Amino acid sequence: MTAAIIANLEKMLGGPRDGALLRYSLGNELLKAGDAAAAAVRFREAVERDAHYSAGWKMLGKALAETGDLSGAVTAYEQGIDVAEKRGDVQAAKEMSVFARRARKALAGDTDAAS
């Protein structure tokens, strides 16, 4: 099912409905399909189209972390936290703070970073 959804979303790229939400949705489906690198590209495109998209920053961080780019994930989370706090999106800021802290611990070599 995910492959069909991905194909349908990809057909919409470049069309009148192309925007941050489409790129975000495509990134989510790619992440579900196990392609974190491709998902990161789409999430990055989403936040380039709407830099105030808290959920886009959160998922970009997640996708980057899944590719092993922990430094990139921390950067995405930090940008997302800033955006979320400015928008009053307290829950998203809290979640990204936790994810950023885990990524920083992993970068430092802490074996308990995933917990």
C-alpha positions in Angstrom: 0.0 0.0 0.0 2.8 2.4 0.9 4.4 2.0 -2.5 1.1 3.0 -4.2 0.7 6.0 -1.9 4.3 7.1 -2.7 3.7 6.8 -6.4 0.5 8.9 -6.1 2.2 11.6 -4.1 5.2 11.7 -6.4 2.8 12.3 -9.4 1.6 15.5 -7.6 5.1 17.0 -7.3 5.4 20.1 -9.4 1.7 20.5 -9.7 -0.8 23.0 -8.2 -0.9 21.1 -4.9 2.8 20.9 -4.5 3.9 22.5 -1.2 5.2 21.8 2.3 2.3 19.5 3.2 2.8 17.3 0.1 6.5 17.0 0.6 5.9 16.3 4.3 3.3 13.6 3.4 5.7 12.0 0.9 8.5 12.0 3.5 6.3 10.2 6.0 5.4 7.5 3.5 9.1 7.1 2.5 10.0 6.8 6.2 7.3 4.1 6.6 8.8 2.3 3.7 12.2 2.3 5.3 13.9 4.9 3.0 15.1 7.4 5.6 17.5 9.1 3.2 14.8 9.8 0.6 12.5 10.9 3.4 15.0 13.4 4.7 15.2 15.0 1.2 11.4 15.4 1.2 11.3 16.7 4.8 14.0 19.2 3.9 12.0 20.3 0.9 9.0 20.8 3.2 10.8 23.1 5.6 12.4 25.0 2.7 8.9 25.7 1.5 7.6 26.6 5.0 10.3 27.3 7.5 7.7 27.6 10.2 6.5 24.0 9.8 7.3 22.5 13.3 6.3 18.9 12.3 8.5 19.1 9.2 11.5 20.0 11.3 10.7 17.2 13.8 10.4 14.6 11.0 13.5 15.9 9.3 15.4 15.3 12.5 14.0 11.8 12.8 14.9 10.9 9.2 18.4 12.2 9.6 18.9 10.3 12.8 17.7 7.1 11.1 20.3 7.7 8.4 23.0 8.0 11.0 23.4 11.8 10.5 23.1 12.6 14.2 24.7 16.0 13.8 22.3 16.9 11.1 19.4 15.6 13.3 20.5 17.8 16.2 20.6 20.8 13.9 17.2 20.1 12.5 15.7 19.6 16.0 17.3 22.8 17.2 15.8 24.7 14.3 12.5 23.0 14.9 12.5 23.9 18.6 13.1 27.5 17.8 10.2 27.5 15.3 7.9 25.6 17.7 8.6 27.9 20.6 8.0 31.0 18.5 4.7 29.6 17.3 3.6 28.5 20.8 3.8 24.8 19.8 4.9 23.7 23.2 4.4 19.9 22.7 6.5 19.8 19.5 9.3 21.8 21.2 9.3 19.4 24.2 9.4 16.3 21.9 12.2 17.8 19.8 14.2 18.7 22.9 14.0 15.1 24.0 15.1 13.8 20.6 17.9 16.4 20.3 19.2 15.4 23.8 19.2 11.7 22.8 21.1 12.5 19.5 23.6 14.6 21.4 24.2 11.7 23.9 24.6 9.3 21.0 27.1 11.7 19.3 29.1 11.8 22.6 29.2 8.0 22.6 26.7 7.4 25.4 25.4 3.8 25.2 22.1 4.8 26.9 21.3 7.4 24.3 18.4 5.4 22.9 16.6 5.2 26.2 
